[in-house]
Amino acid sequence: GKTSTLRVLAGIIPLQSGRAACGGRVVSLLELGAGFSRDFSGRENIYLQGALYGLSKAELDRRLPQIVAFSELHNFIDVAVKAYSSGMLLRLGFSIAAHLDADVLLIDEVLAVGDEGFQRKCLRRISEQIATGATVVLVSHDPGAIERVCDRVVVLDAGKVQFDGPTAEGLLH
């Protein structure tokens, strides 16, 4: 249900009943490599993803150095992503998503793939985005990650809210 909930919020799948909506620019990181063109290089995929989110080439030109630096893929940015490992896909996907100025950032369990250092870096970036006013919906089986990033937890059971409140209390549910 967690991934399906994020897909509904992202507008990927429709609800059978009820309603769900996100306002503003919604950026989702739901599956490794989702939305990437496998034959395009990392650089080309940055421009493709940015364009899909409505950014101009000039805006992407300005952000490209930050995205590449965050991803730590300098030596591979011009290689087709079909040659990337799952960790490299995570690095590229998260780096793009983290630099698109999202109002709402939907993140599924994908951070579990990266190495521990990159995971910490991602969690810091998520915290920075929250501090600037972004809403982050994070699905994770890592209670530590949730505690470090979230100040509120919503627990759903069969589509019904069972708890909505402070993180420490929510993790007990």
C-alpha positions in Angstrom: 0.0 0.0 0.0 2.9 2.4 0.7 4.2 2.6 -2.9 0.6 2.6 -4.3 -0.2 5.6 -2.0 2.9 7.5 -3.4 1.8 6.6 -7.0 -1.6 8.0 -6.3 -0.1 11.2 -4.9 2.1 11.5 -7.9 -0.9 11.1 -10.2 0.5 7.9 -11.8 -2.5 5.7 -10.8 -6.1 6.8 -10.1 -8.0 6.2 -6.9 -11.0 3.8 -7.1 -12.8 6.0 -4.5 -12.0 8.9 -2.3 -9.6 11.7 -3.2 -6.0 12.6 -2.8 -4.1 15.6 -4.1 -0.8 17.4 -3.9 -0.3 21.1 -4.6 2.5 22.9 -6.3 5.4 21.2 -8.2 5.5 17.5 -7.3 8.7 15.6 -7.8 8.7 11.9 -7.3 11.5 9.4 -6.8 9.6 6.1 -6.8 11.7 3.6 -8.7 15.3 3.4 -9.7 15.8 4.6 -13.2 12.1 5.3 -13.7 11.7 7.9 -16.5 15.3 7.6 -17.7 16.1 6.8 -21.3 18.5 3.9 -21.0 20.4 4.8 -24.1 20.9 8.5 -23.0 23.9 9.5 -21.0 23.5 10.7 -17.4 23.9 14.3 -18.6 21.2 13.8 -21.3 18.8 12.3 -18.7 19.3 15.3 -16.4 18.1 17.5 -19.3 15.3 15.1 -20.1 14.0 14.9 -16.5 14.4 18.6 -16.0 12.4 19.3 -19.1 9.6 17.0 -18.0 9.4 19.1 -14.8 9.1 22.3 -16.8 12.7 23.6 -16.5 14.3 25.5 -19.4 17.6 24.5 -20.8 19.1 27.7 -19.3 17.8 26.7 -15.8 19.2 23.2 -16.2 22.5 24.6 -17.4 22.8 26.5 -14.1 21.9 23.5 -12.0 23.9 20.9 -13.9 27.2 21.4 -12.0 25.3 21.0 -8.6 23.5 17.9 -9.8 26.6 16.2 -11.1 28.6 17.2 -8.0 25.9 15.8 -5.7 25.7 12.6 -7.6 29.5 12.1 -7.5 29.2 10.6 -11.0 31.7 13.1 -12.7 33.5 10.3 -14.5 30.3 8.6 -15.7 28.0 11.5 -16.5 28.5 11.1 -20.3 28.1 7.3 -20.2 24.7 5.7 -21.2 22.7 5.0 -18.0 22.1 1.4 -19.3 25.7 0.8 -18.1 25.0 2.2 -14.6 24.8 0.0 -11.5 21.7 0.4 -9.3 23.7 2.6 -6.9 24.7 4.9 -9.8 21.0 5.1 -10.9 20.0 6.0 -7.4 22.7 8.7 -7.2 21.6 10.2 -10.5 17.9 10.0 -9.9 18.1 11.4 -6.4 20.5 14.2 -7.4 18.1 15.3 -10.2 15.0 15.1 -7.9 16.8 17.0 -5.1 17.6 19.9 -7.4 14.3 20.6 -9.0 12.8 22.9 -6.4 9.9 20.7 -5.5 7.0 21.9 -3.4 6.3 18.2 -2.7 8.9 15.5 -2.9 7.7 11.9 -2.9 10.4 9.4 -2.1 9.9 5.6 -1.9 12.3 3.1 -0.4 14.9 3.8 -3.1 17.5 5.3 -0.6 18.0 1.8 0.7 20.1 1.0 -2.4 22.9 3.6 -1.9 25.9 3.3 0.2 25.7 4.6 3.8 27.6 7.8 3.0 25.4 8.7 0.1 22.3 7.9 2.2 23.4 10.3 4.9 24.0 12.9 2.2 20.5 12.4 0.8 18.9 12.6 4.2 20.7 15.9 4.8 19.5 17.2 1.5 15.9 16.2 2.3 16.2 18.0 5.7 17.4 21.1 3.8 14.4 21.0 1.5 12.0 20.6 4.4 13.7 23.6 6.1 13.0 25.7 3.0 9.3 24.8 3.1 9.0 21.7 0.9 6.8 18.9 2.0 8.4 15.5 1.8 6.5 12.2 1.8 9.1 9.5 2.7 8.4 5.8 2.7 11.1 3.9 4.4 11.5 0.7 6.5 14.4 2.5 8.3 13.1 4.0 11.5 16.4 5.9 12.0 16.0 7.6 8.6 12.4 8.6 9.5 13.5 9.9 12.9 16.4 12.0 11.4 14.2 13.6 8.7 10.5 13.7 9.8 8.8 15.6 12.5 5.5 14.1 11.7 4.4 10.5 10.9 1.1 9.4 9.4 0.2 5.7 9.9 -2.3 4.3 7.4 -4.1 1.0 7.7 -6.3 0.0 4.8 -6.4 3.5 3.6 -7.5 5.0 6.9 -5.4 7.2 9.1 -4.6 5.4 12.3 -2.1 8.0 13.6 -1.0 11.5 12.7 1.4 13.1 15.0 5.0 13.3 16.4 7.5 11.0 14.8 8.6 9.2 18.0 5.1 8.3 18.9 4.2 7.4 15.3 7.0 4.9 15.1 5.5 2.9 17.9 2.4 2.2 15.9 
